[in-house]
Amino acid sequence: MKSMIGKLVLLTIPIFIFIIYLVVQNQHKVNTIVKKQTTQFNQQFTAFNNKFGGNTTPSPRQAIKRPISRPISNNNQLNRNINNATGGF
């Protein structure tokens, strides 16, 4: 029985390797097609934006002004502030 299982395993290894090869080859074909379509779409999208006055350069983001907070010098005060904020939880 061990001999039969060993032969079966040895015979199925090439089949699994072949299946993995087919999957990798198919994925490569799909990746190539997707890359080609993405490139074509980007070219058409850029041409459309340029023709109809789309803004091709992004505007710089505005800086968010945050209020200046005063540092708490006393740890007891910090604990009181936390307790008051949480309602004495």
ABEGO torsion letter per residue (X at the ends): XAAAAAAAAAAAAAAAAAAAAAAAAAAAAAAAAAAAAAAAAAAAAAAAAAAAGBBABBBBBBBBBBBBBBBBABAAAAAAAAAAAAGGX
